[in-house]
Amino acid sequence: MLHRLILAQCSGFFEASTSEDWSRAHADGAIPITHGNGLVKIGEEEDECSGKAGSRPPFAVTPQDRQRWRYELDWGNKDDEVPMLVQKPIPTTLFGGDHTYRPPAVPTKPPPPSNSFFRSFTAMQSAANIPHQAPENDLIRDYDNLFRVFYNYSPNLDPLNIAESYIQCKSLLNLADMYDALEVVGPRIDHHLLQFQSRLWKQIAKYPPSYLKLGYLARSKVIFAEALIHVVGQWPAGSSQLRHHVPDAVLDLIEDKVEDLAEKKLKTEGKLFRLTLNTVRGDRVTPANSYMDWLALSLFRQWLVENTSPPPPLPPKTPNTGHVNINNNNNNQLSSSSSRNHVLQQQQQQQQQQQQQKPPISSGHLYRLLFSAGPAYLPHDEVKRFLKQSKAFSTSADPSSDAAPSGSKQGREELRRFERTLDEVKGMAREV
């Protein structure tokens, strides 16, 4: 009864299969209590009770007193069948008792070791060194861990390799789901995986759909929430791995979070594009009242547009509509060939420019850069190159030369002022 109580509290499968409705007890009636040795327990007051009418014999008990359960692992007849514990009748011996194996008696004095013992121990060690990768061993390991959790023992899971530990935890959770024991097994899995700390967060970032399913089965708020963040940020990249594998309520939650995130991104981008600077008098900067400050703000907005907008589509190929008139005039032939060469050169230049353009960064990386501010984006070299190409960079040297910003004191001062203004804009973006 103690085993039944433990198993019924931990597993809905055992609670139902050991109940009175599902039990395989015999029909109502008195049967003798049998022990492993096959003897019948007979009371001392048998003669007194046997003479009374309607009295119950001393060896007659209720079905609750004699009920026992035996479970065996049924491997199934087909390859697609899942092995499952099933109830089996308890075999009886020739003398009517149950065929229960008793542990051997513990001797008071250990026997002296023999040569056969050392030979068998050596053979056992050599056999242990042979790797066994049979799926039956993994299933037995999962059942061993399942009953360890039921009886409040720590499961044997890999404490070092997080990839191997994930496989073991996943198979144990699937087994616990079969026997309706996720409420008991889930906290053990959660406690084991959280011990990996930073390695766990890296694995979740690499495989968010897998850990989302595992966190849902393990009832782990921490793992589920961390995986949900990555899944929502990458959606719909992992939709194929989650559909038909998680409940519809989880998919609805993901879609709601995706819509909320898209709405927040639109609001945030609108605030970023509306950032502006004011002059000393409180007016907004314009090319008329503060050209350099307006130029710094324009550079920030241009960088924001390039990293928040999709790449531009490829330009359509211009059809060659020119027709070469065949005549004896060599000048017309030379002009037509030169025009074709000019068109080809322009197409090659456009292709080279498209190859040099960097693809836009991800939204998560963009907002992390904006929050970092400082030299994380638009660094000193890029600002210096931008000012070289600008006609507003007042310097006596040629603006297109590399020595212009550093070869003039006035150019260096304007560069520092421009960077201070840009840092002010970055600070405003960080606050947003």
C-alpha positions as a Markdown table, in Angstrom:
| # | Residue | x | y | z |
|---|---|---|---|---|
| 1 | Met | 0.0 | 0.0 | 0.0 |
| 2 | Leu | 2.9 | 2.3 | 0.6 |
| 3 | His | 4.2 | 1.9 | -3.0 |
| 4 | Arg | 0.7 | 2.4 | -4.3 |
| 5 | Leu | 0.4 | 5.6 | -2.3 |
| 6 | Ile | 3.7 | 7.0 | -3.7 |
| 7 | Leu | 3.0 | 6.0 | -7.3 |
| 8 | Ala | -0.6 | 7.3 | -7.2 |
| 9 | Gln | 0.6 | 10.7 | -5.8 |
| 10 | Cys | 3.2 | 11.1 | -8.5 |
| 11 | Ser | 1.5 | 9.6 | -11.6 |
| 12 | Gly | -2.1 | 9.8 | -12.8 |
| 13 | Phe | -1.5 | 6.6 | -14.7 |
| 14 | Phe | -0.8 | 4.6 | -11.6 |
| 15 | Glu | -3.5 | 6.4 | -9.7 |
| 16 | Ala | -6.1 | 5.2 | -12.3 |
| 17 | Ser | -4.7 | 1.7 | -12.9 |
| 18 | Thr | -4.5 | 0.9 | -9.2 |
| 19 | Ser | -8.0 | 2.1 | -8.4 |
| 20 | Glu | -10.9 | -0.2 | -7.7 |
| 21 | Asp | -12.6 | 0.5 | -11.1 |
| 22 | Trp | -9.5 | -0.6 | -13.1 |
| 23 | Ser | -8.1 | -3.2 | -10.8 |
| 24 | Arg | -8.0 | -6.8 | -11.9 |
| 25 | Ala | -9.2 | -8.3 | -8.6 |
| 26 | His | -11.2 | -11.4 | -8.5 |
| 27 | Ala | -14.9 | -11.5 | -8.0 |
| 28 | Asp | -16.1 | -10.6 | -4.5 |
| 29 | Gly | -15.6 | -13.5 | -2.1 |
| 30 | Ala | -13.3 | -14.8 | 0.6 |
| 31 | Ile | -9.9 | -16.1 | -0.3 |
| 32 | Pro | -7.1 | -17.1 | 1.9 |
| 33 | Ile | -4.1 | -14.9 | 2.5 |
| 34 | Thr | -1.0 | -16.5 | 0.9 |
| 35 | His | 2.6 | -15.6 | 1.5 |
| 36 | Gly | 5.7 | -16.2 | -0.5 |
| 37 | Asn | 6.2 | -19.7 | 1.0 |
| 38 | Gly | 2.8 | -20.8 | -0.1 |
| 39 | Leu | 1.4 | -21.3 | 3.4 |
| 40 | Val | -2.0 | -20.2 | 4.6 |
| 41 | Lys | -2.3 | -18.0 | 7.7 |
| 42 | Ile | -4.7 | -19.7 | 10.0 |
| 43 | Gly | -5.9 | -18.0 | 13.2 |
| 44 | Glu | -5.9 | -19.6 | 16.6 |
| 45 | Glu | -9.6 | -19.1 | 17.1 |
| 46 | Glu | -10.6 | -21.1 | 14.0 |
| 47 | Asp | -12.7 | -23.6 | 16.1 |
| 48 | Glu | -14.6 | -20.8 | 17.9 |
| 49 | Cys | -15.5 | -18.9 | 14.7 |
| 50 | Ser | -16.4 | -22.0 | 12.7 |
| 51 | Gly | -19.3 | -22.8 | 14.9 |
| 52 | Lys | -21.0 | -19.5 | 14.6 |
| 53 | Ala | -23.5 | -18.9 | 11.9 |
| 54 | Gly | -22.7 | -16.2 | 9.4 |
| 55 | Ser | -19.3 | -15.5 | 10.8 |
| 56 | Arg | -16.3 | -14.9 | 8.4 |
| 57 | Pro | -13.5 | -17.4 | 8.5 |
| 58 | Pro | -10.3 | -16.1 | 10.0 |
| 59 | Phe | -8.4 | -16.5 | 6.8 |
| 60 | Ala | -11.0 | -14.6 | 4.7 |
| 61 | Val | -10.1 | -11.0 | 3.9 |
| 62 | Thr | -11.5 | -8.2 | 1.8 |
| 63 | Pro | -10.3 | -7.5 | -1.7 |
| 64 | Gln | -8.5 | -4.4 | -0.4 |
| 65 | Asp | -6.4 | -6.5 | 2.0 |
| 66 | Arg | -5.3 | -8.9 | -0.7 |
| 67 | Gln | -5.0 | -6.6 | -3.7 |
| 68 | Arg | -1.6 | -6.5 | -5.3 |
| 69 | Trp | -0.4 | -5.1 | -8.7 |
| 70 | Arg | 2.3 | -6.3 | -11.0 |
| 71 | Tyr | 3.6 | -4.2 | -14.0 |
| 72 | Glu | 5.7 | -5.4 | -16.8 |
| 73 | Leu | 7.2 | -3.4 | -19.7 |
| 74 | Asp | 5.5 | -4.4 | -22.9 |
| 75 | Trp | 7.8 | -3.7 | -25.9 |
| 76 | Gly | 5.1 | -4.2 | -28.4 |
| 77 | Asn | 4.9 | -6.4 | -31.5 |
| 78 | Lys | 5.6 | -3.7 | -34.1 |
| 79 | Asp | 8.3 | -1.1 | -34.5 |
| 80 | Asp | 5.9 | 1.9 | -34.3 |
| 81 | Glu | 4.4 | 0.8 | -31.0 |
| 82 | Val | 5.6 | 2.6 | -27.9 |
| 83 | Pro | 6.8 | 0.4 | -25.0 |
| 84 | Met | 4.4 | 0.7 | -22.1 |
| 85 | Leu | 3.9 | -0.7 | -18.6 |
| 86 | Val | 1.0 | -3.0 | -18.5 |
| 87 | Gln | -0.6 | -4.9 | -15.6 |
| 88 | Lys | 0.1 | -8.6 | -15.5 |
| 89 | Pro | -1.5 | -11.3 | -13.2 |
| 90 | Ile | 0.8 | -12.4 | -10.4 |
| 91 | Pro | 1.9 | -16.0 | -11.2 |
| 92 | Thr | 1.2 | -18.6 | -8.5 |
| 93 | Thr | 3.2 | -21.5 | -7.5 |
| 94 | Leu | 2.2 | -25.1 | -7.3 |
| 95 | Phe | 1.2 | -24.7 | -3.7 |
| 96 | Gly | -1.0 | -21.7 | -4.3 |
| 97 | Gly | 1.3 | -18.9 | -3.2 |
| 98 | Asp | 2.4 | -16.1 | -5.3 |
| 99 | His | 5.7 | -16.4 | -7.1 |
| 100 | Thr | 7.4 | -13.5 | -5.4 |
| 101 | Tyr | 11.2 | -13.4 | -5.4 |
| 102 | Arg | 12.6 | -12.8 | -2.0 |
| 103 | Pro | 16.1 | -11.3 | -1.5 |
| 104 | Pro | 18.6 | -13.8 | -0.2 |
| 105 | Ala | 19.5 | -13.8 | 3.5 |
| 106 | Val | 22.4 | -11.7 | 4.4 |
| 107 | Pro | 25.2 | -13.9 | 6.0 |
| 108 | Thr | 26.6 | -12.8 | 9.3 |
| 109 | Lys | 30.1 | -13.4 | 8.0 |
| 110 | Pro | 31.2 | -12.8 | 4.4 |
| 111 | Pro | 32.6 | -15.8 | 2.6 |
| 112 | Pro | 36.3 | -15.8 | 1.6 |
| 113 | Pro | 37.0 | -14.7 | -1.9 |
| 114 | Ser | 37.6 | -17.3 | -4.5 |
| 115 | Asn | 39.4 | -17.3 | -7.8 |
| 116 | Ser | 36.1 | -17.5 | -9.7 |
| 117 | Phe | 35.1 | -14.2 | -8.1 |
| 118 | Phe | 38.1 | -12.4 | -9.4 |
| 119 | Arg | 37.7 | -13.9 | -12.8 |
| 120 | Ser | 34.0 | -12.8 | -13.0 |
| 121 | Phe | 34.9 | -9.4 | -11.7 |
| 122 | Thr | 37.6 | -8.9 | -14.3 |
| 123 | Ala | 35.2 | -10.1 | -17.0 |
| 124 | Met | 32.5 | -7.7 | -15.7 |
| 125 | Gln | 35.0 | -4.8 | -15.9 |
| 126 | Ser | 36.0 | -5.6 | -19.5 |
| 127 | Ala | 32.3 | -5.8 | -20.5 |
| 128 | Ala | 31.6 | -2.5 | -18.8 |
| 129 | Asn | 34.2 | -0.8 | -21.1 |
| 130 | Ile | 32.3 | -1.9 | -24.2 |
| 131 | Pro | 30.0 | 1.0 | -25.3 |
| 132 | His | 26.4 | 0.1 | -25.4 |
| 133 | Gln | 24.2 | 2.4 | -27.5 |
| 134 | Ala | 21.1 | 0.3 | -27.8 |
| 135 | Pro | 17.8 | 2.2 | -27.6 |
| 136 | Glu | 16.6 | -0.3 | -25.0 |
| 137 | Asn | 19.3 | 0.9 | -22.6 |
| 138 | Asp | 18.2 | 4.5 | -23.0 |
| 139 | Leu | 14.6 | 3.5 | -22.3 |
| 140 | Ile | 15.6 | 1.6 | -19.2 |
| 141 | Arg | 17.6 | 4.6 | -18.1 |
| 142 | Asp | 14.5 | 6.8 | -18.5 |
| 143 | Tyr | 12.4 | 4.4 | -16.5 |
| 144 | Asp | 15.1 | 4.3 | -13.8 |
| 145 | Asn | 15.1 | 8.1 | -13.6 |
| 146 | Leu | 11.4 | 8.2 | -13.6 |
| 147 | Phe | 11.1 | 6.0 | -10.5 |
| 148 | Arg | 14.0 | 7.8 | -8.9 |
| 149 | Val | 12.0 | 11.0 | -9.1 |
| 150 | Phe | 8.9 | 9.2 | -7.7 |
| 151 | Tyr | 10.8 | 8.1 | -4.7 |
| 152 | Asn | 12.5 | 11.4 | -4.1 |
| 153 | Tyr | 16.0 | 10.5 | -5.5 |
| 154 | Ser | 18.0 | 12.6 | -7.9 |
| 155 | Pro | 17.8 | 11.4 | -11.5 |
| 156 | Asn | 21.0 | 10.3 | -13.2 |
| 157 | Leu | 21.5 | 13.0 | -15.8 |
| 158 | Asp | 24.7 | 14.3 | -17.4 |
| 159 | Pro | 26.0 | 17.1 | -15.3 |
| 160 | Leu | 28.7 | 18.3 | -17.7 |
| 161 | Asn | 27.6 | 18.0 | -21.3 |
| 162 | Ile | 24.6 | 20.2 | -21.8 |
| 163 | Ala | 23.8 | 18.7 | -25.2 |
| 164 | Glu | 23.6 | 15.2 | -23.8 |
| 165 | Ser | 21.7 | 16.4 | -20.8 |
| 166 | Tyr | 19.1 | 18.0 | -23.0 |
| 167 | Ile | 18.5 | 14.7 | -24.8 |
| 168 | Gln | 18.2 | 12.9 | -21.5 |
| 169 | Cys | 15.8 | 15.5 | -20.1 |
| 170 | Lys | 13.7 | 15.5 | -23.2 |
| 171 | Ser | 13.3 | 11.7 | -23.3 |
| 172 | Leu | 12.5 | 11.7 | -19.5 |
| 173 | Leu | 9.9 | 14.4 | -20.0 |
| 174 | Asn | 8.2 | 12.5 | -22.9 |
| 175 | Leu | 8.1 | 9.4 | -20.7 |
| 176 | Ala | 6.6 | 11.4 | -17.8 |
| 177 | Asp | 4.0 | 12.8 | -20.1 |
| 178 | Met | 2.9 | 9.3 | -21.0 |
| 179 | Tyr | 2.3 | 8.5 | -17.4 |
| 180 | Asp | 0.8 | 11.9 | -16.4 |
| 181 | Ala | 3.7 | 12.8 | -14.1 |
| 182 | Leu | 5.0 | 16.1 | -15.5 |
| 183 | Glu | 4.1 | 18.0 | -12.3 |
| 184 | Val | 6.6 | 15.8 | -10.4 |
| 185 | Val | 9.3 | 15.3 | -13.0 |
| 186 | Gly | 9.2 | 18.9 | -14.4 |
| 187 | Pro | 10.8 | 20.6 | -11.3 |
| 188 | Arg | 13.6 | 18.1 | -11.3 |
| 189 | Ile | 14.4 | 18.9 | -14.9 |
| 190 | Asp | 14.2 | 22.6 | -14.3 |
| 191 | His | 16.6 | 22.4 | -11.3 |
| 192 | His | 19.1 | 20.3 | -13.2 |
| 193 | Leu | 19.2 | 22.5 | -16.4 |
| 194 | Leu | 19.5 | 25.7 | -14.4 |
| 195 | Gln | 22.7 | 24.5 | -12.9 |
| 196 | Phe | 24.4 | 25.1 | -16.3 |
| 197 | Gln | 23.8 | 28.8 | -15.9 |
| 198 | Ser | 25.4 | 30.8 | -18.8 |
| 199 | Arg | 25.8 | 27.7 | -21.0 |
| 200 | Leu | 22.1 | 27.1 | -20.8 |
| 201 | Trp | 21.3 | 30.7 | -22.0 |
| 202 | Lys | 23.7 | 30.2 | -25.0 |
| 203 | Gln | 21.9 | 26.9 | -25.9 |
| 204 | Ile | 18.5 | 28.6 | -25.7 |
| 205 | Ala | 19.7 | 31.4 | -28.0 |
| 206 | Lys | 20.9 | 28.8 | -30.5 |
| 207 | Tyr | 17.9 | 26.5 | -30.3 |
| 208 | Pro | 14.9 | 28.5 | -29.0 |
| 209 | Pro | 12.0 | 26.3 | -30.4 |
| 210 | Ser | 13.5 | 23.2 | -28.9 |
| 211 | Tyr | 13.9 | 24.7 | -25.5 |
| 212 | Leu | 10.5 | 26.3 | -25.7 |
| 213 | Lys | 8.9 | 22.9 | -26.0 |
| 214 | Leu | 11.1 | 21.5 | -23.2 |
| 215 | Gly | 10.3 | 24.5 | -20.9 |
| 216 | Tyr | 6.6 | 24.0 | -21.5 |
| 217 | Leu | 6.8 | 20.3 | -20.6 |
| 218 | Ala | 9.0 | 20.9 | -17.6 |
| 219 | Arg | 6.7 | 23.7 | -16.4 |
| 220 | Ser | 9.8 | 25.9 | -16.1 |
| 221 | Lys | 9.0 | 29.6 | -16.1 |
| 222 | Val | 12.6 | 30.7 | -16.5 |
| 223 | Ile | 13.4 | 28.4 | -19.5 |
| 224 | Phe | 10.1 | 29.0 | -21.2 |
| 225 | Ala | 10.3 | 32.8 | -20.9 |
| 226 | Glu | 13.9 | 32.9 | -22.1 |
| 227 | Ala | 13.1 | 30.7 | -25.1 |
| 228 | Leu | 9.9 | 32.7 | -25.8 |
| 229 | Ile | 11.9 | 35.9 | -26.1 |
| 230 | His | 14.1 | 34.4 | -28.9 |
| 231 | Val | 11.2 | 32.7 | -30.6 |
| 232 | Val | 9.2 | 35.9 | -30.8 |
| 233 | Gly | 12.2 | 37.9 | -32.0 |
| 234 | Gln | 12.9 | 35.4 | -34.8 |
| 235 | Trp | 9.2 | 34.6 | -35.7 |
| 236 | Pro | 8.2 | 33.1 | -38.1 |
| 237 | Ala | 11.6 | 31.4 | -38.5 |
| 238 | Gly | 10.8 | 28.6 | -36.0 |
| 239 | Ser | 7.1 | 28.2 | -36.7 |
| 240 | Ser | 7.6 | 24.9 | -38.6 |
| 241 | Gln | 9.2 | 23.4 | -35.5 |
| 242 | Leu | 6.4 | 24.4 | -33.2 |
| 243 | Arg | 3.2 | 23.9 | -35.1 |
| 244 | His | 1.6 | 20.5 | -34.3 |
| 245 | His | 4.1 | 20.1 | -31.5 |
| 246 | Val | 2.8 | 22.6 | -28.9 |
| 247 | Pro | -0.7 | 23.4 | -27.8 |
| 248 | Asp | -2.6 | 26.1 | -29.7 |
| 249 | Ala | -2.6 | 28.3 | -26.6 |
| 250 | Val | 1.2 | 28.5 | -26.9 |
| 251 | Leu | 1.0 | 29.5 | -30.6 |
| 252 | Asp | -1.6 | 32.1 | -29.8 |
| 253 | Leu | 0.7 | 33.5 | -27.1 |
| 254 | Ile | 3.6 | 33.7 | -29.5 |
| 255 | Glu | 1.5 | 35.5 | -32.2 |
| 256 | Asp | 0.1 | 38.0 | -29.6 |
| 257 | Lys | 3.7 | 38.7 | -28.5 |
| 258 | Val | 4.8 | 39.2 | -32.1 |
| 259 | Glu | 2.0 | 41.7 | -32.7 |
| 260 | Asp | 2.9 | 43.6 | -29.5 |
| 261 | Leu | 6.6 | 43.6 | -30.5 |
| 262 | Ala | 5.8 | 45.0 | -34.0 |
| 263 | Glu | 3.6 | 47.7 | -32.5 |
| 264 | Lys | 6.4 | 48.7 | -30.0 |
| 265 | Lys | 8.9 | 48.8 | -32.9 |
| 266 | Leu | 6.8 | 51.1 | -34.9 |
| 267 | Lys | 6.3 | 53.5 | -32.0 |
| 268 | Thr | 10.0 | 53.4 | -31.2 |
| 269 | Glu | 11.1 | 54.0 | -34.8 |
| 270 | Gly | 8.7 | 56.9 | -35.0 |
| 271 | Lys | 10.2 | 58.5 | -31.9 |
| 272 | Leu | 13.7 | 58.0 | -33.2 |
| 273 | Phe | 12.9 | 59.6 | -36.5 |
| 274 | Arg | 11.3 | 62.6 | -34.8 |
| 275 | Leu | 14.4 | 63.3 | -32.7 |
| 276 | Thr | 15.5 | 66.9 | -33.2 |
| 277 | Leu | 17.9 | 69.4 | -31.8 |
| 278 | Asn | 17.3 | 73.0 | -30.6 |
| 279 | Thr | 19.4 | 76.1 | -30.9 |
| 280 | Val | 20.2 | 78.4 | -28.0 |
| 281 | Arg | 17.0 | 80.4 | -28.6 |
| 282 | Gly | 14.9 | 77.2 | -28.5 |
| 283 | Asp | 14.3 | 76.9 | -32.2 |
| 284 | Arg | 14.7 | 73.6 | -34.1 |
| 285 | Val | 17.9 | 73.3 | -36.0 |
| 286 | Thr | 17.7 | 73.9 | -39.7 |
| 287 | Pro | 20.3 | 74.4 | -42.5 |
| 288 | Ala | 19.7 | 78.1 | -42.1 |
| 289 | Asn | 20.4 | 78.6 | -38.4 |
| 290 | Ser | 22.8 | 75.7 | -37.6 |
| 291 | Tyr | 24.0 | 73.8 | -40.6 |
| 292 | Met | 26.5 | 71.5 | -38.8 |
| 293 | Asp | 24.0 | 70.4 | -36.1 |
| 294 | Trp | 21.4 | 69.7 | -38.8 |
| 295 | Leu | 24.0 | 67.7 | -40.7 |
| 296 | Ala | 24.7 | 65.6 | -37.7 |
| 297 | Leu | 21.0 | 64.9 | -37.2 |
| 298 | Ser | 20.7 | 64.1 | -40.9 |
| 299 | Leu | 23.6 | 61.6 | -40.7 |
| 300 | Phe | 21.9 | 59.8 | -37.7 |
| 301 | Arg | 18.6 | 59.6 | -39.6 |
| 302 | Gln | 20.3 | 58.3 | -42.7 |
| 303 | Trp | 22.0 | 55.6 | -40.7 |
| 304 | Leu | 18.7 | 54.7 | -39.1 |
| 305 | Val | 17.0 | 54.4 | -42.4 |
| 306 | Glu | 19.6 | 52.2 | -43.9 |
| 307 | Asn | 19.4 | 49.8 | -40.9 |
| 308 | Thr | 15.6 | 49.7 | -40.5 |
| 309 | Ser | 14.5 | 49.5 | -44.1 |
| 310 | Pro | 14.8 | 46.4 | -46.3 |
| 311 | Pro | 17.5 | 46.5 | -49.0 |
| 312 | Pro | 16.4 | 48.2 | -52.2 |
| 313 | Pro | 15.3 | 45.9 | -55.1 |
| 314 | Leu | 17.6 | 45.3 | -58.0 |
| 315 | Pro | 17.1 | 47.7 | -60.8 |
| 316 | Pro | 15.5 | 46.3 | -63.9 |
| 317 | Lys | 17.7 | 45.5 | -66.8 |
| 318 | Thr | 17.5 | 48.1 | -69.4 |
| 319 | Pro | 16.6 | 46.5 | -72.7 |
| 320 | Asn | 18.8 | 47.3 | -75.6 |
| 321 | Thr | 16.4 | 49.3 | -77.9 |
| 322 | Gly | 19.0 | 50.8 | -80.0 |
| 323 | His | 19.1 | 49.6 | -83.6 |
| 324 | Val | 22.3 | 49.9 | -85.5 |
| 325 | Asn | 21.6 | 51.1 | -89.0 |
| 326 | Ile | 23.7 | 49.2 | -91.5 |
| 327 | Asn | 25.2 | 51.7 | -93.8 |
| 328 | Asn | 28.5 | 52.7 | -95.1 |
| 329 | Asn | 29.0 | 55.4 | -92.5 |
| 330 | Asn | 31.8 | 54.3 | -90.1 |
| 331 | Asn | 31.1 | 57.2 | -87.7 |
| 332 | Asn | 27.6 | 55.9 | -86.9 |
| 333 | Gln | 28.9 | 52.4 | -86.1 |
| 334 | Leu | 31.6 | 53.8 | -83.8 |
| 335 | Ser | 29.0 | 56.0 | -81.9 |
| 336 | Ser | 26.6 | 53.1 | -81.4 |
| 337 | Ser | 29.4 | 50.8 | -80.1 |
| 338 | Ser | 30.6 | 53.5 | -77.7 |
| 339 | Ser | 27.0 | 54.0 | -76.4 |
| 340 | Arg | 26.7 | 50.2 | -75.8 |
| 341 | Asn | 30.0 | 50.2 | -73.9 |
| 342 | His | 28.8 | 53.1 | -71.8 |
| 343 | Val | 25.6 | 51.3 | -70.8 |
| 344 | Leu | 27.6 | 48.2 | -69.9 |
| 345 | Gln | 30.0 | 50.2 | -67.7 |
| 346 | Gln | 27.1 | 51.7 | -65.9 |
| 347 | Gln | 25.5 | 48.3 | -65.3 |
| 348 | Gln | 28.8 | 47.0 | -63.9 |
| 349 | Gln | 29.2 | 50.0 | -61.6 |
| 350 | Gln | 25.7 | 49.5 | -60.2 |
| 351 | Gln | 26.4 | 45.8 | -59.6 |
| 352 | Gln | 29.6 | 46.6 | -57.8 |
| 353 | Gln | 27.8 | 49.2 | -55.6 |
| 354 | Gln | 25.1 | 46.7 | -54.7 |
| 355 | Gln | 27.8 | 44.2 | -53.7 |
| 356 | Gln | 29.5 | 46.7 | -51.6 |
| 357 | Gln | 26.3 | 47.7 | -49.7 |
| 358 | Lys | 26.1 | 45.9 | -46.4 |
| 359 | Pro | 22.8 | 44.1 | -45.6 |
| 360 | Pro | 20.7 | 45.7 | -42.8 |
| 361 | Ile | 21.4 | 44.4 | -39.3 |
| 362 | Ser | 18.8 | 42.6 | -37.3 |
| 363 | Ser | 16.3 | 44.6 | -35.2 |
| 364 | Gly | 17.7 | 43.2 | -32.0 |
| 365 | His | 21.2 | 44.1 | -32.9 |
| 366 | Leu | 20.1 | 47.6 | -34.0 |
| 367 | Tyr | 18.4 | 48.4 | -30.7 |
| 368 | Arg | 21.4 | 47.0 | -28.7 |
| 369 | Leu | 23.6 | 49.4 | -30.7 |
| 370 | Leu | 21.3 | 52.3 | -30.0 |
| 371 | Phe | 21.3 | 51.5 | -26.3 |
| 372 | Ser | 25.1 | 51.2 | -26.2 |
| 373 | Ala | 25.6 | 54.6 | -27.8 |
| 374 | Gly | 29.1 | 55.9 | -27.9 |
| 375 | Pro | 31.4 | 54.5 | -30.6 |
| 376 | Ala | 29.2 | 51.4 | -31.0 |
| 377 | Tyr | 27.8 | 52.9 | -34.3 |
| 378 | Leu | 28.9 | 55.8 | -36.4 |
| 379 | Pro | 32.4 | 55.7 | -35.1 |
| 380 | His | 35.1 | 58.3 | -35.5 |
| 381 | Asp | 36.5 | 57.1 | -38.9 |
| 382 | Glu | 33.0 | 57.0 | -40.5 |
| 383 | Val | 32.2 | 60.5 | -39.2 |
| 384 | Lys | 35.6 | 61.7 | -40.5 |
| 385 | Arg | 34.9 | 60.2 | -43.9 |
| 386 | Phe | 31.4 | 61.8 | -44.0 |
| 387 | Leu | 32.8 | 65.2 | -43.3 |
| 388 | Lys | 35.4 | 64.9 | -46.0 |
| 389 | Gln | 32.7 | 64.4 | -48.6 |
| 390 | Ser | 30.7 | 67.3 | -47.3 |
| 391 | Lys | 31.1 | 70.8 | -48.6 |
| 392 | Ala | 30.3 | 72.2 | -45.2 |
| 393 | Phe | 33.7 | 71.1 | -43.8 |
| 394 | Ser | 35.4 | 74.5 | -43.8 |
| 395 | Thr | 39.0 | 74.1 | -44.3 |
| 396 | Ser | 41.7 | 75.6 | -46.4 |
| 397 | Ala | 42.7 | 72.2 | -47.7 |
| 398 | Asp | 40.9 | 70.2 | -50.3 |
| 399 | Pro | 37.9 | 68.5 | -48.7 |
| 400 | Ser | 38.4 | 65.3 | -50.7 |
| 401 | Ser | 41.9 | 64.8 | -49.5 |
| 402 | Asp | 42.7 | 62.4 | -46.6 |
| 403 | Ala | 44.7 | 65.0 | -44.8 |
| 404 | Ala | 42.0 | 67.7 | -44.7 |
| 405 | Pro | 40.5 | 66.9 | -41.2 |
| 406 | Ser | 43.9 | 66.5 | -39.5 |
| 407 | Gly | 45.9 | 69.1 | -41.5 |
| 408 | Ser | 43.9 | 72.1 | -40.3 |
| 409 | Lys | 43.2 | 73.3 | -36.8 |
| 410 | Gln | 39.8 | 74.7 | -37.9 |
| 411 | Gly | 39.0 | 71.3 | -39.4 |
| 412 | Arg | 39.8 | 69.4 | -36.2 |
| 413 | Glu | 37.7 | 71.8 | -34.2 |
| 414 | Glu | 34.7 | 71.3 | -36.5 |
| 415 | Leu | 35.2 | 67.6 | -36.3 |
| 416 | Arg | 35.1 | 67.6 | -32.5 |
| 417 | Arg | 32.1 | 69.8 | -32.5 |
| 418 | Phe | 30.3 | 67.6 | -35.0 |
| 419 | Glu | 31.1 | 64.5 | -32.9 |
| 420 | Arg | 29.8 | 66.2 | -29.7 |
| 421 | Thr | 26.6 | 67.0 | -31.5 |
| 422 | Leu | 26.3 | 63.5 | -32.8 |
| 423 | Asp | 26.9 | 62.1 | -29.3 |
| 424 | Glu | 24.1 | 64.3 | -28.0 |
| 425 | Val | 21.8 | 62.7 | -30.7 |
| 426 | Lys | 22.9 | 59.3 | -29.6 |
| 427 | Gly | 22.1 | 60.0 | -26.0 |
| 428 | Met | 18.6 | 61.1 | -27.0 |
| 429 | Ala | 18.2 | 57.8 | -29.0 |
| 430 | Arg | 19.4 | 55.8 | -26.0 |
| 431 | Glu | 16.7 | 57.4 | -23.8 |
| 432 | Val | 14.1 | 56.5 | -26.4 |
